Amino acid sequence: MSHLLTLDKPPHARIRRLGTPRGVFTMLDVEPDGHTRHRGIALLVPGFMGSKEDFLPMLSSLGRGGYRVLAVDGRGQHETGPASPDPRYGKGDLTRDLVAVVRQLDAGPVHLLGHSYGGLVARAAVIETAGDRSLWASLTLMNFGPGAVSAEQQERLRLLLAGLDAMTLEEIWPFVDDQDADTPPHVREFMRRRWLKNIPEHLAAAAEQMLNEPDLTAQLSTLDIEKAVISGSPDATWPPPAVEEMSHRLGARLIRLPGGGHSPNVHRPDKAATALLDFWDRTDGRGTP
């Protein structure tokens, strides 16, 4: 679970509910600074147990850089919920959700960023569409590794799966509440409410996917799309050495963010935003940055 420190939103951020053929998805929509030339659009996909709010610390900086930024709650998460009357939570279903969102936006190719489990879904979407340049301007994987999570995290996921079979989300909360002692009370309460809005079937499906995800680095490396890998450290979910090796195999730009932990978007937001803006600005959607 991400460790949020603030819920402050940029003054020009708005909550948007986007209807698509796959259902209705809730997102934070931040237009670029009014005094800055519009340079493109980015779609940010949060991780396991996460939500669009995980990206709040970066949104102002990305907007000032000239980008329209959309951070989305995926199917099963926070304010999106099930999204449609007959929800399914397989990797292919979440992949098709992302593609539907981008097509509905109809704003040209997007810079796609996936954090943690969001990286798993983002990678799948790019592979499924064969890196379609009408959809994707670039792909950034943030603290996501080549395949399944570490042995330590696999054990935690198995415990969660056992809990989901026998307990309510309210009963599980004390076991997943690992916020720092200095987390503001209103942020901690948001985290609790967000956890309770998770769809249990989504949590179970995502946990199984992270336990069994194959290494698709070779397949992704063949696609003609600009790629970046952000490695915040320390991180026990996908260890940084494995993340960095994946980056080299992809021929991706590697962005190291020491002190960023598993969520550099929260713990090193200014440096993460600066690195992303540099990567996106050098990407024209046709060649190598």
C-alpha positions in Angstrom: 0.0 0.0 0.0 1.3 3.5 -0.9 2.2 5.8 2.0 0.3 9.0 1.3 1.5 12.1 3.1 -0.9 14.7 1.7 -4.2 15.0 -0.1 -3.7 18.5 -1.4 -4.9 18.9 -5.0 -3.7 21.4 -7.6 -6.2 24.3 -7.7 -7.2 23.5 -11.3 -7.6 19.7 -10.7 -11.1 18.3 -11.3 -12.7 14.9 -10.7 -14.0 13.5 -13.9 -16.1 10.4 -14.6 -15.4 9.1 -18.1 -18.0 6.9 -19.7 -16.5 4.2 -22.1 -17.8 1.0 -23.7 -16.1 -0.8 -20.9 -17.8 1.2 -18.1 -17.4 4.4 -16.2 -14.0 5.3 -14.8 -13.2 8.1 -12.2 -10.0 10.2 -12.7 -8.2 13.3 -11.6 -7.9 15.6 -14.6 -5.2 18.3 -14.4 -4.9 20.7 -17.3 -1.5 22.2 -18.1 -0.6 25.6 -16.5 -2.4 28.3 -18.5 0.9 30.1 -19.2 2.6 27.0 -20.6 2.4 25.6 -24.1 0.5 22.4 -24.2 3.0 19.6 -24.8 0.9 16.4 -24.5 -1.2 14.2 -22.4 -0.3 11.6 -19.8 -2.3 8.8 -18.2 -1.1 7.6 -14.7 -2.2 4.1 -13.5 -1.9 3.4 -9.7 -0.8 0.2 -8.0 -2.3 -2.5 -5.9 -4.5 -1.1 -3.1 -3.8 2.4 -4.6 -5.8 5.1 -6.3 -5.4 8.2 -8.4 -4.6 10.2 -5.2 -1.2 8.4 -5.1 0.0 10.8 -7.9 -1.2 14.0 -6.2 2.3 15.2 -5.2 3.5 15.2 -8.8 0.5 16.7 -10.5 1.3 20.4 -10.1 4.8 20.0 -11.4 3.7 17.9 -14.4 1.0 20.5 -15.2 3.5 23.4 -15.0 5.6 21.3 -17.5 2.8 21.7 -20.1 1.1 18.3 -19.8 -2.5 17.5 -19.3 -2.4 14.7 -16.7 -5.1 12.1 -15.9 -4.7 9.8 -12.9 -7.3 7.0 -13.0 -8.9 4.7 -10.5 -8.9 1.3 -12.2 -11.7 -1.2 -12.2 -12.2 -2.3 -8.6 -10.4 0.7 -7.0 -11.7 3.6 -4.9 -14.1 5.8 -6.8 -14.4 3.7 -9.9 -15.6 0.6 -8.2 -16.9 -2.1 -10.4 -17.2 0.3 -13.4 -19.9 -1.8 -15.1 -22.8 -4.1 -14.2 -20.9 -7.4 -14.9 -17.4 -6.7 -13.8 -14.4 -9.0 -14.4 -11.0 -8.4 -13.0 -8.6 -10.5 -15.1 -5.5 -8.9 -16.5 -7.0 -8.9 -20.0 -10.1 -7.1 -18.7 -8.0 -4.3 -17.0 -5.9 -4.1 -20.2 -9.0 -3.5 -22.3 -10.2 -0.9 -19.8 -7.0 1.2 -20.3 -7.4 1.0 -24.1 -11.0 2.0 -23.9 -10.2 5.0 -21.7 -7.5 6.2 -24.1 -9.8 5.8 -27.1 -12.6 7.6 -25.4 -10.3 10.5 -24.5 -9.6 10.9 -28.3 -6.7 13.2 -27.5 -3.9 11.6 -29.5 -1.3 9.2 -28.1 -0.7 9.4 -24.4 2.4 9.0 -22.2 1.4 5.9 -20.2 2.8 5.4 -16.7 2.1 2.5 -14.5 3.2 2.3 -10.8 3.8 -1.1 -9.3 0.8 -3.3 -10.1 -0.3 -0.5 -12.4 3.0 -1.2 -14.3 1.8 -4.8 -14.8 -1.4 -3.6 -16.4 0.2 -0.8 -18.4 2.8 -3.2 -19.8 0.0 -5.6 -20.8 -1.9 -2.9 -22.5 1.1 -1.9 -24.6 1.9 -5.5 -25.5 -1.8 -6.3 -26.3 -1.9 -3.4 -28.8 1.5 -4.1 -30.2 2.7 -0.7 -29.1 0.1 1.1 -31.3 1.6 4.6 -31.8 -1.9 6.1 -32.2 -2.5 5.1 -28.6 0.8 5.4 -26.8 3.5 8.1 -27.0 5.7 6.3 -24.4 5.6 3.8 -21.6 7.1 4.4 -18.1 7.2 1.5 -15.6 7.6 2.9 -12.0 8.8 0.4 -9.4 7.6 -2.5 -11.4 9.9 -5.5 -12.2 10.1 -8.1 -14.9 7.7 -10.7 -13.5 6.3 -11.9 -10.2 7.0 -10.0 -7.0 9.7 -11.0 -4.5 9.4 -14.0 -2.3 8.8 -11.8 0.7 5.9 -10.1 -1.0 4.6 -13.4 -2.3 4.1 -14.5 1.3 2.2 -11.4 2.2 0.0 -11.8 -0.8 -0.8 -15.4 0.2 -1.8 -14.2 3.7 -4.0 -11.5 2.1 -5.7 -14.1 -0.1 -6.4 -16.3 2.9 -7.8 -13.2 4.8 -10.1 -12.3 1.9 -11.6 -15.8 2.0 -12.4 -15.5 5.7 -12.6 -11.9 6.8 -14.3 -8.6 5.8 -12.2 -5.7 4.5 -12.9 -3.9 7.8 -11.5 -6.8 9.7 -8.4 -7.0 7.5 -7.6 -3.3 7.7 -5.5 -3.4 10.9 -3.2 -5.9 9.2 -2.6 -3.8 6.1 -2.5 -0.4 7.8 1.2 0.3 7.8 1.2 4.1 7.6 4.0 6.0 9.3 3.4 7.3 12.7 3.6 10.9 11.4 0.9 10.4 8.8 -1.7 13.2 9.3 -4.9 11.8 10.9 -7.1 13.0 7.9 -4.8 11.1 5.5 -4.9 8.0 7.6 -8.7 8.1 7.7 -8.7 8.6 3.9 -6.5 5.5 3.6 -9.0 3.5 5.7 -12.0 4.7 3.6 -10.1 4.0 0.4 -9.3 0.4 1.5 -12.9 -0.3 2.3 -14.0 0.8 -1.2 -11.8 -1.8 -2.8 -13.7 -4.6 -4.5 -12.6 -7.8 -2.8 -12.7 -9.8 -6.1 -10.3 -7.2 -7.7 -7.9 -7.5 -4.7 -7.9 -11.3 -5.0 -7.4 -11.2 -8.8 -4.6 -8.7 -8.6 -2.8 -10.6 -5.9 -2.9 -13.8 -8.0 -1.6 -11.9 -11.0 1.4 -10.5 -9.0 2.1 -14.0 -7.8 2.1 -15.5 -11.2 3.1 -12.8 -13.7 5.6 -14.1 -16.2 8.7 -12.2 -17.4 7.5 -10.4 -20.5 10.6 -8.2 -20.9 11.7 -9.8 -24.2 8.3 -9.4 -25.7 8.0 -5.7 -24.7 11.6 -5.0 -25.9 10.6 -5.8 -29.5 7.9 -3.0 -29.6 8.8 0.3 -31.2 7.8 2.6 -28.3 9.9 4.8 -26.1 10.3 3.3 -22.7 11.5 4.5 -19.3 12.0 2.6 -16.0 11.8 4.5 -12.7 13.5 2.6 -9.8 12.9 4.1 -6.4 14.9 2.5 -3.6 14.9 0.8 -1.2 12.1 -1.5 -2.4 11.3 -5.0 -1.3 8.4 -5.6 -3.8 10.5 -5.8 -7.0 14.2 -5.4 -5.8 16.0 -2.6 -7.6 18.7 -4.8 -9.1 16.0 -6.8 -11.0 14.3 -3.6 -12.0 17.5 -2.2 -13.4 18.4 -5.4 -15.3 14.9 -5.3 -16.8 15.6 -1.7 -17.9 18.8 -2.7 -19.6 17.1 -5.6 -21.4 14.3 -3.2 -22.6 16.8 -0.6 -23.8 14.8 1.9 -21.7 15.9 5.1 -20.0 16.7 4.2 -16.4 15.8 6.7 -13.7 17.2 6.0 -10.3 15.5 7.7 -7.3 17.3 6.8 -4.1 15.1 7.4 -1.1 11.9 7.1 -3.2 11.1 3.7 -1.7 8.3 1.8 -3.4 6.5 5.1 -4.1 8.8 7.8 -5.5 5.7 9.6 -6.7 5.1 10.2 -3.0 8.5 10.3 -1.4 10.5 12.0 -4.3 7.7 13.7 -6.3 9.7 16.7 -7.5 12.6 14.6 -8.8 10.2 12.0 -10.3 8.3 14.8 -12.1 11.5 16.4 -13.4 12.7 13.1 -14.8 9.4 12.4 -16.4 9.1 15.8 -18.0 12.6 15.4 -19.4 11.8 12.0 -20.8 8.4 13.1 -22.3 9.9 16.3 -23.7 12.5 14.3 -25.6 9.9 11.9 -26.9 8.2 12.9 -30.2 6.2 9.7 -30.6 8.2 8.6 -33.6 11.8 8.2 -32.6 14.1 7.5 -29.7 14.3 10.2 -27.0 
